């Protein structure tokens, strides 16, 4: 058993991994998966703050789904949120 991070969100894989390791340490070193379906450009930081959550412009696919993450705590990168699916 483990947990998932970044589902339907835009945090980078590096940020998600760092957070996941801190959380994992507190719950018995549980493994985790990261949704990389739309984190390729990270969170939206420019322009209108109202655009930062629902369908922000310029987002991109992150790492392709794989179990070869190079980190023993990260079980997989997955595309949990369907790429291109609208938030609103």
DSSP file (Angstrom, degrees, kcal/mol; ACC not computed):
  #  RESIDUE AA STRUCTURE BP1 BP2  ACC     N-H-->O    O-->H-N    N-H-->O    O-->H-N    TCO  KAPPA ALPHA  PHI   PSI    X-CA   Y-CA   Z-CA
    1    1 A X              0   0    0      0, 0.0    30,-0.4     0, 0.0     2,-0.2   0.000 360.0 360.0 360.0 144.8    0.0    0.0    0.0
    2    2 A X        -     0   0    0     28,-0.2     2,-0.3    31,-0.0    30,-0.2  -0.618 360.0 -98.7-154.1-145.7    1.1    3.5   -0.7
    3    3 A X  E     -a   32   0A   0     28,-1.3    30,-2.0    -2,-0.2     2,-0.3  -0.944  17.8-123.5-150.4 168.3   -0.2    6.8   -2.0
    4    4 A X  E     -a   33   0A   0     -2,-0.3     2,-0.3    28,-0.2    30,-0.2  -0.867  20.8-162.5-118.5 153.0   -0.6    9.0   -5.1
    5    5 A X  E     +a   34   0A   0     28,-1.9    30,-2.6    -2,-0.3     4,-0.1  -0.939  62.0  17.7-132.5 154.5    0.5   12.6   -5.7
    6    6 A X    >   +     0   0    0     -2,-0.3     3,-2.0     1,-0.2     2,-0.3   0.646  68.6 173.1  67.6  19.9   -0.2   15.4   -8.1
    7    7 A X  T 3  S-     0   0    0      1,-0.3    -1,-0.2    73,-0.1     3,-0.1  -0.443  75.5  -6.1 -64.8 124.3   -3.4   13.9   -9.4
    8    8 A X  T 3  S+     0   0    0     -2,-0.3    -1,-0.3     1,-0.2     2,-0.2   0.797 118.8 108.0  60.3  31.6   -5.1   16.4  -11.7
    9    9 A X    <   -     0   0    0     -3,-2.0    29,-0.3    26,-0.2    -1,-0.2  -0.695  69.1-131.4-130.3-176.2   -2.4   19.0  -10.8
   10   10 A X        +     0   0    0     -2,-0.2     3,-0.1    -3,-0.1    -3,-0.0   0.273  51.5 133.9-125.2   7.7    0.6   20.6  -12.3
   11   11 A X        -     0   0    0     31,-0.2    31,-0.1     1,-0.1    27,-0.1  -0.335  61.9-104.3 -63.7 144.1    3.5   20.3   -9.8
   12   12 A X     >  -     0   0    0      1,-0.1     4,-2.6    29,-0.1     5,-0.2  -0.183  23.9-113.5 -65.3 161.2    6.7   19.2  -11.3
   13   13 A X  H  > S+     0   0    0     26,-0.2     4,-2.7     1,-0.2     5,-0.2   0.892 117.6  53.5 -62.1 -39.7    8.0   15.7  -10.9
   14   14 A X  H  > S+     0   0    0      2,-0.2     4,-2.3     1,-0.2    -1,-0.2   0.927 111.0  44.9 -62.5 -45.4   10.9   16.9   -8.8
   15   15 A X  H  > S+     0   0    0      2,-0.2     4,-2.4     1,-0.2     5,-0.2   0.917 114.7  48.9 -64.9 -43.1    8.6   18.9   -6.4
   16   16 A X  H  X S+     0   0    0     -4,-2.6     4,-2.8     2,-0.2    -2,-0.2   0.894 111.4  49.7 -64.4 -40.1    6.2   15.9   -6.2
   17   17 A X  H  X S+     0   0    0     -4,-2.7     4,-2.4     2,-0.2    -2,-0.2   0.926 110.7  49.3 -64.8 -44.9    9.1   13.5   -5.5
   18   18 A X  H  X S+     0   0    0     -4,-2.3     4,-1.6     2,-0.2    -2,-0.2   0.931 114.9  44.0 -60.3 -46.7   10.5   15.8   -2.8
   19   19 A X  H  X S+     0   0    0     -4,-2.4     4,-2.5     1,-0.2     5,-0.2   0.919 112.3  53.8 -64.0 -43.3    7.1   16.1   -1.1
   20   20 A X  H  X S+     0   0    0     -4,-2.8     4,-3.1     1,-0.2    -2,-0.2   0.876 106.3  51.5 -60.2 -39.6    6.4   12.4   -1.4
   21   21 A X  H  X S+     0   0    0     -4,-2.4     4,-2.1     2,-0.2    -1,-0.2   0.897 110.2  49.1 -65.4 -39.8    9.7   11.4    0.2
   22   22 A X  H  X S+     0   0    0     -4,-1.6     4,-0.9    -5,-0.2    -2,-0.2   0.922 115.4  43.6 -65.0 -43.4    8.9   13.7    3.2
   23   23 A X  H >X S+     0   0    0     -4,-2.5     3,-0.8     1,-0.2     4,-0.7   0.931 111.8  53.7 -66.4 -45.6    5.4   12.3    3.5
   24   24 A X  H ><>S+     0   0    0     -4,-3.1     5,-2.6     1,-0.3     3,-1.1   0.882 102.9  57.6 -56.4 -41.5    6.6    8.7    3.1
   25   25 A X  H ><5S+     0   0    0     -4,-2.1     3,-0.6     1,-0.3    -1,-0.3   0.833 106.2  50.4 -58.8 -33.0    9.1    9.1    5.9
   26   26 A X  H <<5S+     0   0    0     -4,-0.9    -1,-0.3    -3,-0.8    -2,-0.2   0.608 112.5  45.7 -83.7 -12.1    6.3   10.0    8.2
   27   27 A X  T <<5S-     0   0    0     -3,-1.1    -1,-0.2    -4,-0.7    -2,-0.2  -0.077 130.6 -75.4-124.9  34.9    4.1    7.0    7.4
   28   28 A X  T < 5S-     0   0    0     -3,-0.6    -3,-0.2     1,-0.2    -2,-0.1   0.795  79.5 -69.0  84.1  29.6    6.6    4.1    7.4
   29   29 A X  S   <S-     0   0    0     -5,-2.6    -4,-0.2     1,-0.2    -1,-0.2   0.880  73.6-178.7  57.1  43.0    8.4    4.7    4.1
   30   30 A X        -     0   0    0     -6,-0.7   -28,-0.2    -7,-0.1    -1,-0.2  -0.464  25.1-118.7 -70.1 143.3    5.4    3.8    1.9
   31   31 A X        -     0   0    0    -30,-0.4   -28,-1.3    -2,-0.1     2,-0.3  -0.312  32.8-164.3 -75.9 167.3    6.0    4.0   -1.8
   32   32 A X  E     -ab   3  74A   0     41,-2.7    43,-2.4   -30,-0.2    44,-0.8  -0.969  16.1-135.2-149.5 164.3    4.0    6.3   -4.1
   33   33 A X  E     -ab   4  76A   0    -30,-2.0   -28,-1.9    -2,-0.3     2,-0.4  -0.876  17.4-143.9-118.1 155.2    3.1    7.1   -7.6
   34   34 A X  E     -ab   5  77A   0     42,-2.1    44,-2.5    -2,-0.3     2,-0.7  -0.980  12.3-133.0-123.9 128.7    3.1   10.5   -9.3
   35   35 A X  E     + b   0  78A   0    -30,-2.6     3,-0.2    -2,-0.4    44,-0.2  -0.712  30.4 169.4 -77.2 113.7    0.6   11.8  -11.9
   36   36 A X    >   +     0   0    0     42,-2.6    26,-2.1    -2,-0.7     3,-0.6   0.139  37.4 117.3-109.5  17.0    2.7   13.3  -14.6
   37   37 A X  T 3  S+     0   0    0     41,-0.6    -1,-0.1     1,-0.2    47,-0.1   0.687  94.7   5.7 -65.1 -18.7   -0.1   13.7  -17.2
   38   38 A X  T 3  S+     0   0    0    -29,-0.3    22,-0.4    -3,-0.2     3,-0.3   0.117  99.3  98.6-152.8  30.1    0.1   17.4  -17.3
   39   39 A X    X   +     0   0    0     -3,-0.6     3,-1.3     1,-0.2   -26,-0.2   0.247  44.2 112.5-105.0  13.3    3.1   18.6  -15.3
   40   40 A X  T 3  S+     0   0    0     20,-2.5    21,-0.2     1,-0.3    -1,-0.2   0.797  90.9  28.9 -59.4 -31.8    5.6   19.0  -18.1
   41   41 A X  T 3  S-     0   0    0     19,-0.4    -1,-0.3     1,-0.3    -2,-0.1   0.269 109.0-130.6-109.4   9.5    5.7   22.8  -17.7
   42   42 A X    <   -     0   0    0     -3,-1.3    -1,-0.3    18,-0.2   -31,-0.2  -0.116  54.1 -21.5  68.7-173.0    5.0   22.9  -14.0
   43   43 A X  S    S-     0   0    0      1,-0.1     2,-0.4    -4,-0.1    10,-0.1  -0.298  73.7-101.9 -69.2 153.1    2.3   25.1  -12.4
   44   44 A X        +     0   0    0      8,-0.4    -1,-0.1     1,-0.1    -2,-0.1  -0.617  45.8 166.6 -74.3 125.8    1.1   28.2  -14.2
   45   45 A X        +     0   0    0     -2,-0.4     2,-0.2    -3,-0.1    -1,-0.1   0.459  46.2  72.1-122.1  -4.5    2.8   31.3  -12.7
   46   46 A X  S    S+     0   0    0      2,-0.1     5,-0.1     5,-0.1    -2,-0.0  -0.601  81.8   7.5-111.8 171.8    2.1   34.1  -15.0
   47   47 A X  S    S+     0   0    0     -2,-0.2     2,-0.4     3,-0.0     5,-0.1  -0.238 109.3  11.5  68.6-148.0   -0.8   36.3  -16.1
   48   48 A X    >   -     0   0    0      1,-0.2     3,-2.1     2,-0.0     4,-0.2  -0.516  60.8-145.2 -71.8 121.0   -4.2   36.3  -14.5
   49   49 A X  G >  S+     0   0    0     -2,-0.4     3,-1.6     1,-0.3     4,-0.2   0.780  98.1  68.5 -57.4 -26.1   -4.2   34.3  -11.2
   50   50 A X  G 3> S+     0   0    0      1,-0.3     4,-0.5     2,-0.1     3,-0.5   0.734  95.6  55.7 -65.5 -20.5   -7.7   33.2  -12.0
   51   51 A X  G <4 S+     0   0    0     -3,-2.1    -1,-0.3     1,-0.2    -2,-0.2   0.477  83.4  88.7 -87.0  -2.7   -6.2   31.1  -14.9
   52   52 A X  T <4 S+     0   0    0     -3,-1.6    -8,-0.4    -4,-0.2    -1,-0.2   0.672  96.6  26.6 -74.7 -16.4   -3.9   29.2  -12.6
   53   53 A X  T  4 S+     0   0    0     -3,-0.5     2,-0.9    -4,-0.2     3,-0.4   0.839 109.1  56.8-112.5 -54.8   -6.2   26.3  -11.7
   54   54 A X  S  < S-     0   0    0     -4,-0.5    -1,-0.2     1,-0.2    32,-0.1  -0.735 129.8 -31.5 -92.8 105.7   -8.9   25.6  -14.2
   55   55 A X  S    S-     0   0    0     -2,-0.9    -1,-0.2     1,-0.1    -2,-0.1   0.924  79.3-160.3  55.8  53.3   -7.3   24.8  -17.6
   56   56 A X    >   -     0   0    0     -3,-0.4     3,-0.7    -4,-0.2    -1,-0.1  -0.322  22.3-104.7 -63.4 146.9   -4.3   27.1  -17.3
   57   57 A X  T 3  S+     0   0    0      1,-0.2    -1,-0.1    -6,-0.1    -2,-0.0  -0.309  93.0  22.5 -71.4 153.5   -2.6   27.9  -20.6
   58   58 A X  T 3  S+     0   0    0      1,-0.2    -1,-0.2   -14,-0.1     2,-0.1   0.625  77.4 148.6  74.2  15.4    0.7   26.4  -21.8
   59   59 A X    <   -     0   0    0     -3,-0.7     2,-0.3   -19,-0.1    -1,-0.2  -0.433  24.6-167.8 -79.5 161.5    0.6   23.2  -19.7
   60   60 A X        -     0   0    0    -22,-0.4   -20,-2.5   -18,-0.1   -19,-0.4  -0.944  28.2 -81.9-146.3 161.7    2.3   20.1  -21.2
   61   61 A X        -     0   0    0     -2,-0.3   -23,-0.2   -22,-0.2   -24,-0.2  -0.365  43.0-152.7 -61.8 144.9    2.6   16.4  -20.8
   62   62 A X        -     0   0    0    -26,-2.1    -1,-0.1     1,-0.3   -26,-0.1  -0.039  51.5 -23.2 -96.9-153.1    5.2   15.3  -18.2
   63   63 A X  S    S-     0   0    0      1,-0.1    -1,-0.3    -2,-0.1   -27,-0.2  -0.224  76.1-105.8 -55.9 142.8    7.2   12.1  -18.1
   64   64 A X        -     0   0    0      1,-0.1    13,-0.2    -3,-0.1    -1,-0.1  -0.350  50.3 -80.7 -65.8 151.2    5.6    9.2  -20.0
   65   65 A X  S    S+     0   0    0     -3,-0.1     2,-0.3    11,-0.1    13,-0.2  -0.297  72.1 142.1 -55.8 133.7    4.0    6.5  -17.8
   66   66 A X  B     -C   77   0A   0     11,-1.9    11,-2.5    -3,-0.1     3,-0.0  -0.978  55.3-142.2-165.7 156.7    6.7    4.1  -16.5
   67   67 A X  S    S+     0   0    0     -2,-0.3     2,-1.4     9,-0.2     3,-0.3   0.398  86.3  90.8-100.5  -2.2    7.8    2.0  -13.5
   68   68 A X        +     0   0    0      1,-0.2    -1,-0.1     9,-0.1     8,-0.1  -0.634  44.8 142.4 -93.0  76.7   11.4    2.9  -14.3
   69   69 A X        -     0   0    0     -2,-1.4    -1,-0.2     5,-0.4     3,-0.1   0.659  59.1-127.7 -93.5 -18.1   11.6    6.0  -12.1
   70   70 A X  S    S+     0   0    0     -3,-0.3     2,-0.4     1,-0.2    -2,-0.1   0.589  81.1  95.8  79.5   9.4   15.1    5.7  -10.8
   71   71 A X    >   -     0   0    0      3,-0.4     3,-0.8     1,-0.1    -2,-0.2  -0.988  68.4-145.2-136.2 125.2   13.8    6.1   -7.2
   72   72 A X  T 3  S+     0   0    0     -2,-0.4    -1,-0.1     1,-0.3    -2,-0.0   0.751 101.4  48.5 -63.8 -24.2   13.0    3.2   -4.9
   73   73 A X  T 3  S+     0   0    0      1,-0.1   -41,-2.7   -42,-0.1     2,-1.0   0.715  96.1  77.0 -86.9 -21.0   10.1    5.1   -3.3
   74   74 A X  E <   -b   32   0A   0     -3,-0.8    -3,-0.4   -43,-0.2    -5,-0.4  -0.785  59.1-176.1 -93.4 103.0    8.5    6.2   -6.5
   75   75 A X  E     -     0   0A   0    -43,-2.4     2,-0.3    -2,-1.0   -42,-0.2   0.851  61.2 -19.1 -68.1 -35.0    6.7    3.1   -7.9
   76   76 A X  E     -b   33   0A   0    -44,-0.8   -42,-2.1    -8,-0.1     2,-0.5  -0.991  46.6-125.2-166.4 155.6    5.6    4.8  -11.1
   77   77 A X  E     -bC  34  66A   0    -11,-2.5   -11,-1.9    -2,-0.3     2,-0.3  -0.963  44.7-179.4-100.8 128.5    4.9    7.9  -13.2
   78   78 A X  E     -b   35   0A   0    -44,-2.5   -42,-2.6    -2,-0.5     2,-0.9  -0.914  38.3-131.5-130.2 154.1    1.3    7.6  -14.4
   79   79 A X        +     0   0    0     -2,-0.3     4,-0.1   -44,-0.2   -44,-0.1  -0.763  42.9 156.7-100.9  83.0   -1.1    9.6  -16.5
   80   80 A X        +     0   0    0     -2,-0.9     2,-0.5     2,-0.1    -1,-0.2   0.935  61.4  59.0 -75.7 -48.8   -4.0    9.4  -14.1
   81   81 A X  S    S-     0   0    0     -3,-0.2     2,-0.2   -72,-0.1     3,-0.1  -0.719 103.6-110.2 -79.6 128.0   -5.8   12.5  -15.3
   82   82 A X    >   -     0   0    0     -2,-0.5     3,-2.2     1,-0.1    -2,-0.1  -0.422  37.6-110.4 -61.9 121.1   -6.6   12.0  -19.0
   83   83 A X  T 3  S+     0   0    0      1,-0.3    -1,-0.1    -2,-0.2     3,-0.1  -0.276 101.2  16.2 -55.0 132.6   -4.3   14.3  -21.0
   84   84 A X  T 3  S+     0   0    0      1,-0.3    -1,-0.3   -47,-0.1     2,-0.2   0.282  88.6 138.1  87.7 -10.0   -6.3   17.1  -22.6
   85   85 A X    <   -     0   0    0     -3,-2.2    -1,-0.3     1,-0.1   -30,-0.1  -0.512  55.1-117.2 -72.0 134.3   -9.4   16.6  -20.5
   86   86 A X        -     0   0    0     -2,-0.2    -1,-0.1     1,-0.1   -32,-0.0  -0.328  11.6-152.2 -72.1 150.0  -10.9   19.8  -19.3
   87   87 A X              0   0    0     -2,-0.1    -1,-0.1     1,-0.0    -2,-0.0   0.561 360.0 360.0 -92.2 -12.5  -11.2   20.8  -15.6
   88   88 A X              0   0    0    -34,-0.0   -34,-0.0   -33,-0.0    -1,-0.0   0.439 360.0 360.0-148.0 360.0  -14.2   23.0  -16.1
